[in-house]
Amino acid sequence: MQVEILNETTTELDSELQALIVKATDKVLEYEDFDIEGEVSVLFVNDERIKALNYEFRKKNVVTDVLSFPQYDSIKEDGVNEPFIYLGDVVISLEQAKRQADEFGHTIEREIVYLTVHSMLHLFGYDHLTEEDKIEMRTKEKAVLGALKIFKGTSIGEDQ
């Protein structure tokens, strides 16, 4: 799967962070047993932009950390029968991600990897609206994040 990383912020995203984003995306695809060719975009924005998107699409006039815009209603339930798909869009507020990293006492890289995995699962149709759905999604997140083994000595995803 091709991962297009776009950045509307004034903060530069280094190549190591971009590689982590691709690695996290690939690991979700692996765990979902998804090997169809396609593309997903990960867009970094500031608080003002994500707040506007959150209001436009969810009618919530607040800053959020990440928004997911799936191309399909539920790949996990319906699957896809196309040779190439556009999986959807992930939009991350870099400013909010930094605040959360500080709040949880970990690095911005760890937070962005978590948000990428979380949002990718949304693109597949997972959600956390009910307690049952939340447990399923958190279990998936922990499995994927644990398999990444990129933040030794931390319990990535445990605090979120």
N, C-alpha and C positions, 0 to 999 in steps of 0.2 A: 504494500500500500504506500502510495506517495503521501508524504506529510508536508504540506505547504505551511511554513511558519511566516507569519506577517507581523509587523510591528509598527503600530501607529504612535508609539510613545517616543519620548526623547531619550530613553534609556536604551543603551545598546545591549542586545542579547548575544552573549559570547557563544562560540561554536560548541563549547562543552555543554552548555545549557540546552542548546538546540539538539545536540546528540542525545541528551537525556530525554527530551520530549519525544523524539523518534523512537528511542528504546522503550519508553513507557507505552507509547501507542502500539508498537509491535507486540509487546507482551500482552496487552489486552486482546489484540487480534488472535494471538496464539491461544490464550485461555478460552476465547470464544470459538475456537476451531474455525476461524474465518480466514480463508485463503483466496478470496476473490480479489482480482486486481481492482484498484480504485484509488480514491484520493479523499483526504480529510484536510481541513484547514484549521490552523490554530492561530488565532489573532490576539495580539496583546494590545490593550487599550488603556486609557487612563480612567479614573473614577467618573469623570463627567460623561464620557462616552458610554460606559457600561450602565450608568444610571439611566441615560436616555434610552438605551436599548431595552433595559429592564422595564421601563415604563411603556415603551412602544409595544413590546411583545407580551408582557405579563401584567401590565397595569399596576406595577409596583414602583413607586417613585423613590427608590432607595438604591444605594450602591450595593452591589453584590460581588462576590469573588469570581464567579464563573457562570456563563450561560452556555447552554447546549442547543444547537439547532439541527436536529436530526432530519435527514432526507426522507427517512422511512418511519412509519408509525412504530413498528416493533420488529426489528430484525430477529430478536431472540425468539419471538413467537411465530412470525410469519416467514422468516427467511427471505432470501432473494434468489432469483433465477436469471441474473444478468451477468454477462462476462466482465463488465466493468461498472463500478458504481461510484457515485459521489456519496460518501457516508454522511457528511454533514459538516457543520462548523462548530468550533469551540472558541469562545471568546473569554479571555482572562483579563481581569483588571490587575495590572502589574502593581499598582499602588496598594490595592486591597490585599493582594498576595503578600506583599512586604509586611504590611501590618499584621497579618495573621501569622506569618513566620515569626515575627517578634513576640507576638502574644503566646504562641505555642513553644517558643524557645528553640526553634530550629532554623535551618537555613532557608533562604528564598528558593534555592534549587529544590529542596525537599518539598516545599509547599507547591511549587509549580508542577512537580511530578505527580503529587497527590491530586491536584486539581485536574491535570490532564487525564489521569486514570479515571477519576470520578466522572468527568464529562464524557469520556469515551464510552463508559458504561451507559450513560444516558443516551448516547447515540444508538446504542444497541437496543434500547427500550427499557432498561432498568430504571427504577425510580425509588423514592423513599417517602412516598405519601402515606402509606400505611406502615404499621410496625412490622408486619410480615415482609413487605417489600424492602423496608429499611434493613432488616436483618440479612436478606438475600444480597442486597447491594453491598453492604458493609463486608460481608463474607467474601464476595468477589474482590472488592478493593484490597482487603488484607492479603488474599491469596496472590493477587498480581503484584502488589507492592513488596510482599515478602520474597517472591520469586525474582524480583529485580536485583536484590542484594547489592544495592548501590549506596546505601547509607548504613554502613556497618556500625553496630553499637546503638542504633536507634530503633524505635518501634514505629516505623513510618506508617502513617495512617491511623494509628491508635487514638490520637487526640481528636480526630475529626469526625 
